[in-house]
Amino acid sequence: MDIDLNADLGEGFGPWPMGQDEALMPLISSANIACGYHAGDPLIMRERVRQALSLGVDVGAHVGFPDRQGFGRRVMQIEPNELAAMVIYQLGALDGIARSVGHSMTHMSFHGALGNMAAADPVLAKPLLKAVAEFDKDLLVVSSSSRAIEEAAAEQGLRVATTFLADRAYDDDGLLVSRKLNGAVIHDGAAIAERVKRILDDGHVITITGKKLAMPSRSILLHGDTEGALNLARTIRTVIESGGNKIVPLSRQV
């Protein structure tokens, strides 16, 4: 089985680093790079894209709210039309930097509160996915499980690849549990390894209430800002490869 291993990277700002991007990049097959709204800046974006190009790693735009102080994890009330323009703005920023260094942008994903809101609200998902399609219909939308995003993408002729968030808990509807709740973020390496193995073996996740939920996934995501992310990435790679699976970017999966 081919499976993508990706991480959210480029989430520092100026002299303030976030995570261990340079060490994580060789362990993954695709990177979701912050585009300057919830985190990141043009120089960090260019450095991460250059590193990805040198390692054969795919890059995608990680699109969020304009909320550096809250790291894009606070709900913001912004009109859908304005949010759609912000989506296009961020896509264009990473696409331009990728082109300038000889790389290409293959995918996009929604970050934090914006992603959670779109995943749960079809009314919001529609204009956001329409904005992605207006920018580039060939972009792959990488998303946690969400009927709202999947249906809105299908209306626009966009492809969606479900990514399993290895370090985040799910509710019984397949949506991410709020970070405000205990157990929403999983730090234990053994627990994460068990979750990844279950996804690879039978395509299921155990929800926060203990329910077994089908979640066929083409990608596994690790948050670059999660404590111990580097060791967790190594653990996930070991689980994937020890099961006879191959780590392959989404753009190169058959």
C-alpha positions as CSV (number, residue, x, y, z in Angstrom):
1,M,0.0,0.0,0.0
2,D,1.2,3.5,-0.9
3,I,0.7,6.1,1.8
4,D,1.6,9.7,2.1
5,L,3.3,11.0,5.3
6,N,3.0,14.7,5.6
7,A,3.5,17.4,8.2
8,D,2.6,21.0,8.8
9,L,5.8,23.0,8.5
10,G,7.1,26.5,8.1
11,E,5.2,27.7,11.1
12,G,7.8,30.0,12.7
13,F,8.0,33.7,12.1
14,G,11.0,35.9,11.6
15,P,13.6,34.8,14.3
16,W,11.1,32.7,16.2
17,P,11.3,29.1,15.2
18,M,8.5,26.5,15.6
19,G,9.2,22.8,15.6
20,Q,12.1,21.0,13.9
21,D,11.4,21.5,10.2
22,E,14.8,20.8,8.9
23,A,15.0,17.4,10.7
24,L,11.4,16.5,9.9
25,M,11.5,17.2,6.2
26,P,13.7,14.1,5.3
27,L,11.2,11.8,7.1
28,I,8.1,12.9,5.2
29,S,6.8,12.7,1.6
30,S,4.8,16.0,1.6
31,A,4.7,19.2,3.5
32,N,1.9,21.6,4.2
33,I,3.6,25.0,4.5
34,A,2.1,28.0,6.3
35,C,1.5,30.9,4.1
36,G,2.0,33.9,6.4
37,Y,-1.5,34.1,7.9
38,H,-1.6,31.8,11.0
39,A,2.2,31.5,10.9
40,G,5.2,31.7,8.5
41,D,6.7,34.4,6.4
42,P,8.1,34.7,2.9
43,L,11.7,33.8,3.8
44,I,10.7,30.7,5.9
45,M,8.3,29.7,3.0
46,R,11.2,29.9,0.5
47,E,13.6,28.0,2.7
48,R,11.1,25.2,3.3
49,V,10.2,24.9,-0.4
50,R,13.9,24.8,-1.4
51,Q,14.5,22.0,1.1
52,A,11.5,20.1,-0.1
53,L,12.7,20.4,-3.7
54,S,16.1,19.1,-2.8
55,L,14.6,16.0,-1.0
56,G,11.8,15.3,-3.6
57,V,9.1,16.3,-1.1
58,D,5.8,17.7,-2.3
59,V,4.6,21.0,-1.1
60,G,1.1,22.4,-0.5
61,A,-0.3,25.6,0.9
62,H,-1.5,25.4,4.5
63,V,-4.3,28.0,4.6
64,G,-5.6,29.5,7.8
65,F,-7.1,32.6,9.5
66,P,-5.1,35.8,9.8
67,D,-4.3,35.0,13.4
68,R,-0.6,34.8,14.3
69,Q,-1.3,35.5,18.0
70,G,-3.6,32.5,18.2
71,F,-1.7,30.3,15.7
72,G,-4.9,30.1,13.6
73,R,-6.7,28.1,16.3
74,R,-9.2,30.8,17.3
75,V,-12.6,31.1,15.7
76,M,-12.8,34.3,13.7
77,Q,-16.1,35.8,12.3
78,I,-15.2,36.8,8.7
79,E,-17.6,37.0,5.8
80,P,-17.3,34.0,3.4
81,N,-16.6,36.2,0.5
82,E,-13.6,37.8,2.3
83,L,-12.4,34.4,3.5
84,A,-12.5,33.1,-0.1
85,A,-10.2,36.0,-1.1
86,M,-7.9,35.1,1.7
87,V,-7.7,31.5,0.6
88,I,-6.7,32.6,-2.9
89,Y,-4.2,35.1,-1.5
90,Q,-2.4,32.4,0.5
91,L,-2.5,29.9,-2.4
92,G,-0.9,32.5,-4.7
93,A,1.8,33.3,-2.2
94,L,3.1,29.7,-1.9
95,D,2.6,29.0,-5.6
96,G,4.7,32.0,-6.5
97,I,7.5,31.0,-4.2
98,A,7.4,27.4,-5.4
99,R,7.7,28.5,-9.0
100,S,10.5,30.9,-8.3
101,V,12.7,28.1,-7.0
102,G,11.7,25.5,-9.6
103,H,9.2,23.5,-7.5
104,S,5.5,23.2,-8.0
105,M,2.6,23.3,-5.5
106,T,0.6,20.0,-5.7
107,H,-2.0,20.4,-2.9
108,M,-3.6,22.6,-0.3
109,S,-5.1,22.1,3.2
110,F,-7.0,24.2,5.7
111,H,-5.4,24.9,9.0
112,G,-6.7,25.0,12.5
113,A,-10.0,26.7,13.3
114,L,-10.7,27.5,9.6
115,G,-10.3,23.8,8.7
116,N,-12.5,22.7,11.6
117,M,-15.2,25.2,10.8
118,A,-15.3,24.3,7.1
119,A,-15.3,20.5,7.9
120,A,-18.4,20.9,10.0
121,D,-20.3,23.6,8.0
122,P,-21.4,22.9,4.4
123,V,-22.4,26.6,4.0
124,L,-18.8,27.7,4.7
125,A,-17.1,24.9,2.9
126,K,-18.8,25.8,-0.4
127,P,-17.2,29.3,-1.0
128,L,-13.8,28.1,0.3
129,L,-13.7,25.2,-2.1
130,K,-15.0,27.3,-4.9
131,A,-12.0,29.7,-4.2
132,V,-9.6,26.8,-4.5
133,A,-11.1,25.7,-7.8
134,E,-11.0,29.3,-9.1
135,F,-7.3,29.3,-8.4
136,D,-6.4,25.9,-9.7
137,K,-8.7,22.9,-10.3
138,D,-5.8,20.5,-10.4
139,L,-4.8,21.2,-6.8
140,L,-5.5,18.2,-4.5
141,V,-7.4,19.1,-1.4
142,V,-5.9,17.3,1.6
143,S,-8.4,17.2,4.4
144,S,-9.3,15.3,7.6
145,S,-12.5,13.3,7.1
146,S,-15.4,15.7,6.3
147,R,-18.6,15.2,4.3
148,A,-18.9,19.0,4.0
149,I,-15.5,19.5,2.4
150,E,-15.8,16.4,0.2
151,E,-19.2,17.4,-1.2
152,A,-18.2,21.0,-1.8
153,A,-15.0,19.8,-3.5
154,A,-17.0,17.4,-5.7
155,E,-19.3,20.3,-6.8
156,Q,-16.2,22.2,-8.0
157,G,-14.6,19.2,-9.7
158,L,-11.8,19.0,-7.1
159,R,-10.2,15.9,-5.8
160,V,-10.0,15.2,-2.1
161,A,-7.5,13.0,-0.3
162,T,-8.4,12.1,3.3
163,T,-5.5,12.4,5.7
164,F,-5.5,10.7,9.1
165,L,-4.3,13.0,11.8
166,A,-2.1,10.6,13.9
167,D,-1.9,12.9,16.9
168,R,-5.5,14.1,17.1
169,A,-8.7,12.5,18.5
170,Y,-11.8,12.1,16.5
171,D,-15.5,12.2,17.4
172,D,-18.2,9.8,16.4
173,D,-18.9,11.8,13.2
174,G,-15.3,11.6,12.1
175,L,-14.6,15.2,12.9
176,L,-11.6,16.4,15.0
177,V,-12.3,16.8,18.7
178,S,-11.8,20.4,20.0
179,R,-8.4,21.1,21.4
180,K,-10.1,22.6,24.4
181,L,-11.1,19.1,25.5
182,N,-8.9,16.6,27.4
183,G,-7.5,13.9,25.1
184,A,-7.9,16.0,21.9
185,V,-4.1,15.9,21.3
186,I,-2.3,12.6,21.6
187,H,1.3,12.7,22.8
188,D,2.0,9.1,23.6
189,G,4.1,7.5,20.9
190,A,2.8,4.0,21.6
191,A,-0.8,5.1,21.3
192,I,0.0,7.0,18.0
193,A,1.8,3.9,16.6
194,E,-1.3,1.7,17.4
195,R,-3.6,4.2,15.7
196,V,-1.5,4.3,12.6
197,K,-1.3,0.5,12.4
198,R,-5.1,0.3,12.7
199,I,-5.6,2.8,9.9
200,L,-3.1,0.9,7.7
201,D,-4.4,-2.6,8.5
202,D,-8.2,-2.1,8.4
203,G,-8.9,1.6,7.7
204,H,-10.6,2.3,11.0
205,V,-10.0,4.7,13.9
206,I,-11.3,4.4,17.5
207,T,-13.2,7.6,18.3
208,I,-12.9,9.4,21.6
209,T,-16.0,7.6,22.9
210,G,-14.5,4.2,21.9
211,K,-16.5,3.7,18.7
212,K,-14.8,2.0,15.7
213,L,-15.2,4.3,12.7
214,A,-14.2,3.6,9.1
215,M,-11.8,6.2,7.8
216,P,-10.0,5.1,4.6
217,S,-7.0,7.4,4.2
218,R,-4.4,8.0,1.6
219,S,-2.2,10.1,3.9
220,I,-1.1,10.3,7.5
221,L,-0.5,13.7,9.0
222,L,1.7,14.8,11.9
223,H,1.6,18.3,13.4
224,G,5.1,19.8,13.3
225,D,4.4,21.8,16.4
226,T,3.4,18.8,18.5
227,E,5.8,18.1,21.3
228,G,8.2,15.3,20.3
229,A,7.2,15.5,16.7
230,L,10.5,14.4,15.4
231,N,10.5,11.1,17.4
232,L,6.8,10.6,16.5
233,A,7.6,11.0,12.8
234,R,10.3,8.3,13.1
235,T,7.8,6.0,14.9
236,I,5.2,6.5,12.3
237,R,7.7,5.8,9.5
238,T,8.7,2.6,11.3
239,V,5.1,1.4,11.6
240,I,4.4,2.2,7.9
241,E,7.4,0.5,6.5
242,S,7.4,-2.5,8.9
243,G,3.9,-3.4,7.6
244,G,5.2,-3.6,4.0
245,N,3.8,-0.2,3.0
246,K,5.6,2.4,1.0
247,I,5.7,6.1,1.8
248,V,4.8,8.0,-1.4
249,P,3.5,11.6,-2.0
250,L,-0.1,11.9,-3.0
251,S,0.9,13.3,-6.4
252,R,2.7,10.1,-7.2
253,Q,0.2,7.6,-5.9
254,V,-1.5,5.5,-8.5
